[in-house]
């Protein structure tokens, strides 16, 4: 899984994931990358 956002938002997401019984997070790699402004997307 790949996520982006503020650290507090990511921490809240990870706490929610860890409360489930079927998912276990073994390690996390972090990398700061520049933010890209999206103008939209389309599904093909």
C-alpha positions as CSV (number, residue, x, y, z in Angstrom):
1,X,0.0,0.0,0.0
2,X,1.2,3.5,-0.7
3,X,-0.3,6.5,1.2
4,X,0.4,10.2,1.3
5,X,-0.7,13.0,3.6
6,X,0.2,14.7,6.8
7,X,1.9,12.7,9.5
8,X,-1.0,13.0,11.9
9,X,-3.4,11.7,9.2
10,X,-1.2,8.8,8.4
11,X,-0.8,7.9,12.1
12,X,-4.6,7.9,12.4
13,X,-5.0,5.6,9.4
14,X,-2.4,3.2,10.7
15,X,-4.0,3.0,14.1
16,X,-7.3,2.1,12.4
17,X,-5.7,-0.6,10.2
18,X,-3.9,-2.1,13.2
19,X,-7.2,-2.5,15.0
20,X,-8.4,-5.1,12.4
21,X,-7.8,-8.8,12.9
22,X,-6.6,-9.7,9.4
23,X,-3.9,-7.1,8.7
24,X,-0.4,-6.9,10.3
25,X,2.1,-4.1,9.4
26,X,5.6,-5.5,9.6
27,X,7.6,-2.4,8.6
28,X,7.2,1.0,7.2
29,X,9.5,2.7,4.7
30,X,9.2,6.5,4.5
31,X,10.3,8.9,1.9
32,X,9.6,12.6,1.6
33,X,8.7,13.5,-2.0
34,X,7.5,16.7,-3.5
35,X,3.7,17.2,-3.6
36,X,2.1,17.0,-7.1
37,X,-1.0,19.0,-7.7
38,X,-3.6,16.8,-9.4
39,X,-6.0,18.4,-11.8
40,X,-8.2,15.3,-12.0
41,X,-8.2,11.8,-13.2
42,X,-10.2,9.4,-15.4
43,X,-10.9,5.7,-15.4
44,X,-10.2,3.8,-18.5
